[in-house]
Amino acid sequence: MLSLHSNLKGKVAVITGGGGVLCGEMAKELARQGVKVAVLSRKKDNAQKVADDITRDGGEAIALACDVLDKESIEAADHAIHQQYGSYDILVNGAGGNHPDAATSEEFFRNSHLDNEDVKTFFDLTEEGIKHVFDLNYVGTVLSTQVFMKHMLGKEDASIINISSMSAPTPMTKVISYSAAKAGIDNFTQWLAVHMAKENIRCNAIAPGFFLTSQNRNMLLDAQGEMTNRAEKIISQTPMERFGKPEDLTGPLVWLVDSSMSRFVTGITIPVDGGFMAYSGV
């Protein structure tokens, strides 16, 4: 368990994608640190579960539905949060995900795949699927930042945390649009850090390695709960030889948002990956 940081007590955090496994854990840890947390998710029920866990443990949280692809939805959530808490100190842009229509079924293309209806190739990806995944991960982050950051202006120190991925520095096979969007997140993080530096708003990103979540469980585990070939390949390339746990992200998060420890840190992406990025495979 992390030590408590008095600098965070009483601050306000907005977390998109807060109903998910990873950002839900982030929301709970910030609340444990004394932060008032607005948990946002496309489905309010998912956000409410996290908010209920927080309040049950003595923290303060509200849950709201928010679709980051719909600016009116973001603005409606912003209005409700602003009515409750006024200004914000922390924004975690965690909404994201992938879609089958933007992913190939095989890592490598073979000409014979064109005659196989069971194989989805690069040529089968739909424009709608590609745009949806890119918009969800990149455009949704930009739109959310445009709306919520306005209530962070004038603070002595405010912090934005974007959620990147191991697919940003080197694209993962199959997930073309997701990889491109996460590379865009790293770039946006650097751009925004420079753009907002005079207003004391720091912008950084966290790049999780491979974590078991509801979104990727079917990709990493089979029906019997055994690792798939893709999962075994991931573990073989991860020196610590395990998947990440949601709580592995909370230490870097707290360090980044506590200005007493990171006041001169902006524009970086921190990999939390068990050594995956550092390992060449030999």
C-alpha positions in Angstrom: 0.0 0.0 0.0 1.3 3.4 -0.9 2.0 6.0 1.7 -0.4 8.9 2.0 0.5 12.2 0.4 -1.0 15.2 2.2 -0.5 17.4 -0.8 -3.2 15.6 -2.6 -5.9 15.8 0.1 -8.8 17.9 -1.0 -7.9 18.1 -4.7 -10.4 17.2 -7.4 -9.8 14.6 -10.1 -11.8 13.8 -13.2 -11.2 10.3 -14.7 -12.6 9.3 -18.0 -12.8 5.5 -18.5 -13.0 5.3 -14.8 -15.4 2.4 -14.9 -12.7 0.1 -16.3 -10.2 -2.1 -14.5 -7.1 0.1 -14.7 -8.6 3.5 -14.4 -11.0 2.3 -11.7 -7.9 1.3 -9.6 -6.4 4.7 -10.3 -9.7 6.4 -9.1 -9.7 4.3 -5.9 -6.1 5.1 -5.1 -6.6 8.9 -5.7 -9.6 8.7 -3.4 -7.6 6.9 -0.8 -5.1 9.8 -1.0 -8.0 12.2 -0.1 -8.8 13.3 -3.6 -12.4 14.0 -4.6 -13.0 11.9 -7.7 -15.4 12.2 -10.5 -15.6 8.8 -12.1 -16.7 8.9 -15.8 -17.6 6.0 -18.0 -19.7 5.5 -21.1 -22.0 3.3 -19.0 -22.9 5.0 -15.8 -23.4 1.6 -14.0 -19.7 0.9 -14.5 -18.7 4.3 -13.1 -21.1 3.9 -10.2 -19.6 0.6 -9.1 -16.2 2.3 -8.7 -17.7 5.3 -7.0 -19.6 3.0 -4.6 -16.4 1.2 -3.7 -14.7 4.6 -3.0 -17.5 5.9 -0.8 -17.8 2.6 1.0 -14.1 2.9 1.9 -14.6 6.4 3.3 -13.6 8.4 0.2 -15.6 10.9 -1.9 -16.7 10.3 -5.4 -19.4 10.9 -7.9 -20.3 8.8 -11.0 -21.4 10.1 -14.3 -22.1 8.8 -17.8 -19.8 10.3 -20.4 -19.2 9.4 -24.1 -15.8 11.0 -25.0 -16.8 10.8 -28.7 -19.7 13.2 -28.1 -18.6 16.7 -27.0 -22.1 17.5 -25.8 -21.9 14.5 -23.5 -18.5 15.7 -22.2 -19.8 19.2 -21.6 -22.8 17.8 -19.7 -20.5 15.8 -17.4 -18.3 18.8 -17.0 -21.3 21.0 -16.0 -22.3 18.4 -13.3 -18.8 18.1 -11.9 -18.3 21.8 -11.9 -21.5 22.3 -10.0 -20.3 19.8 -7.4 -16.7 20.7 -7.1 -15.8 23.9 -8.9 -12.3 23.7 -10.3 -10.3 20.6 -11.0 -6.6 19.7 -10.2 -6.2 16.4 -12.0 -7.5 14.9 -15.3 -6.9 11.3 -16.2 -7.7 10.6 -19.8 -8.4 6.9 -19.6 -11.2 6.3 -22.0 -10.1 4.0 -24.9 -10.2 0.6 -26.4 -10.1 -1.5 -29.6 -12.6 -3.0 -32.0 -12.5 -6.1 -34.2 -13.3 -4.1 -37.3 -9.9 -2.3 -36.9 -7.8 -5.4 -36.3 -6.4 -8.2 -38.5 -6.8 -11.8 -37.3 -3.2 -12.7 -38.2 0.1 -11.1 -37.4 1.6 -11.6 -40.9 -0.1 -11.4 -44.3 0.0 -14.3 -46.7 -1.4 -14.1 -50.2 -3.4 -17.3 -49.5 -5.4 -15.4 -46.8 -7.3 -13.6 -49.6 -9.2 -16.8 -50.3 -9.8 -17.7 -46.7 -13.1 -16.3 -45.3 -11.9 -17.1 -41.7 -8.9 -14.7 -42.0 -9.4 -11.0 -41.6 -6.6 -9.2 -43.5 -5.6 -5.6 -43.7 -7.8 -5.3 -46.8 -10.9 -6.3 -44.8 -10.6 -3.6 -42.2 -13.5 -1.1 -42.4 -13.3 2.6 -42.6 -15.8 2.8 -39.8 -13.8 0.5 -37.5 -10.5 2.3 -38.1 -12.1 5.7 -37.5 -13.9 4.5 -34.4 -10.8 3.2 -32.7 -8.7 6.2 -33.6 -11.4 8.6 -32.5 -12.0 6.8 -29.2 -8.4 6.7 -28.1 -7.1 10.0 -29.6 -9.8 12.4 -30.5 -11.7 11.5 -27.3 -8.7 12.4 -25.3 -8.3 15.7 -27.1 -11.9 16.6 -26.7 -12.0 15.7 -23.0 -8.9 17.8 -22.4 -10.4 20.8 -24.2 -13.5 20.7 -22.0 -12.1 19.7 -18.6 -8.9 21.7 -18.7 -10.7 25.0 -18.8 -11.5 24.5 -15.1 -7.8 23.8 -14.3 -6.6 27.2 -15.4 -5.3 29.5 -12.7 -4.1 26.7 -10.5 -0.6 26.8 -9.0 -0.2 23.3 -10.2 -2.5 21.1 -12.2 -1.8 17.7 -13.8 -3.1 15.9 -16.9 -2.4 12.2 -17.2 -3.0 10.5 -20.6 -3.0 6.7 -21.0 -0.6 5.5 -23.6 0.3 1.9 -24.5 3.2 -0.4 -25.4 1.8 -0.1 -28.9 2.9 3.6 -29.1 6.7 3.4 -29.4 6.5 0.2 -31.6 3.1 -0.8 -33.1 1.7 -4.1 -32.0 0.7 -6.5 -34.7 -3.0 -6.8 -35.7 -4.1 -3.5 -34.0 -3.3 -0.9 -36.6 -5.7 1.9 -35.5 -5.1 1.4 -31.8 -1.4 1.5 -32.3 -1.5 4.7 -34.4 -3.9 6.4 -31.9 -1.6 5.6 -28.9 1.4 6.9 -30.8 -0.7 10.0 -31.2 -1.3 10.1 -27.5 2.4 10.3 -26.8 2.8 13.1 -29.3 -0.2 15.0 -27.9 1.2 14.6 -24.4 4.4 16.3 -25.5 2.6 19.0 -27.5 0.2 19.8 -24.6 3.0 19.9 -22.0 4.8 22.6 -24.0 1.6 24.5 -24.9 0.4 24.7 -21.3 3.7 25.2 -19.5 3.2 28.9 -18.9 -0.1 28.1 -17.1 1.5 25.6 -14.7 -0.4 22.7 -16.1 1.8 19.6 -16.4 0.9 16.9 -18.9 2.4 13.4 -18.8 1.4 9.9 -19.9 1.5 6.4 -18.4 2.1 3.5 -20.8 0.8 0.3 -19.3 2.5 -2.9 -20.4 0.3 -6.0 -20.7 -2.4 -6.2 -18.0 -5.3 -8.6 -17.9 -8.5 -6.6 -18.3 -12.0 -7.3 -19.5 -11.2 -5.9 -22.9 -8.2 -8.1 -23.6 -9.0 -11.2 -21.5 -10.2 -13.2 -24.5 -7.0 -12.3 -26.4 -4.7 -13.5 -23.6 -6.6 -16.4 -22.0 -8.5 -19.3 -23.6 -11.8 -20.7 -22.4 -10.0 -22.9 -19.9 -8.1 -19.9 -18.5 -4.8 -21.0 -20.0 -2.6 -18.5 -21.8 -3.0 -18.1 -25.6 -0.1 -18.2 -28.0 -0.1 -14.4 -28.0 0.0 -14.2 -24.3 2.9 -16.7 -24.1 4.8 -14.5 -26.6 4.1 -11.4 -24.5 5.4 -13.1 -21.3 8.5 -14.4 -23.1 9.2 -10.7 -24.0 8.6 -9.4 -20.5 11.7 -9.9 -18.3 9.6 -9.9 -15.1 7.6 -12.8 -16.6 4.1 -11.7 -15.5 1.2 -9.5 -16.5 0.8 -6.2 -14.8 -1.6 -5.8 -11.9 -3.8 -2.7 -11.7 -2.1 -1.5 -8.5 1.2 -1.4 -10.4 0.0 1.8 -12.0 -0.9 3.7 -8.9 2.7 4.5 -7.8 3.6 6.3 -11.0 0.2 8.0 -11.0 0.6 9.4 -7.5 4.2 10.5 -8.3 3.1 12.4 -11.4 0.1 14.2 -9.8 1.9 15.1 -6.5 3.8 18.3 -7.4 5.9 18.0 -4.3 7.7 15.1 -6.1 7.3 15.9 -9.8 6.8 19.7 -10.2 9.5 19.8 -12.9 8.3 16.8 -14.8 6.2 17.3 -17.9 6.0 15.9 -21.4 7.1 12.4 -20.6 5.6 8.9 -21.0 6.3 6.4 -18.2 6.3 2.8 -19.3 5.0 0.4 -16.6 5.7 -2.8 -18.4 7.9 -5.2 -16.5 10.8 -4.4 -18.8 8.9 -5.2 -22.0 10.2 -2.1 -23.8 13.7 -2.5 -22.7 14.0 -6.1 -23.8 15.4 -6.9 -27.3 14.5 -10.6 -27.1 18.2 -11.8 -26.9 
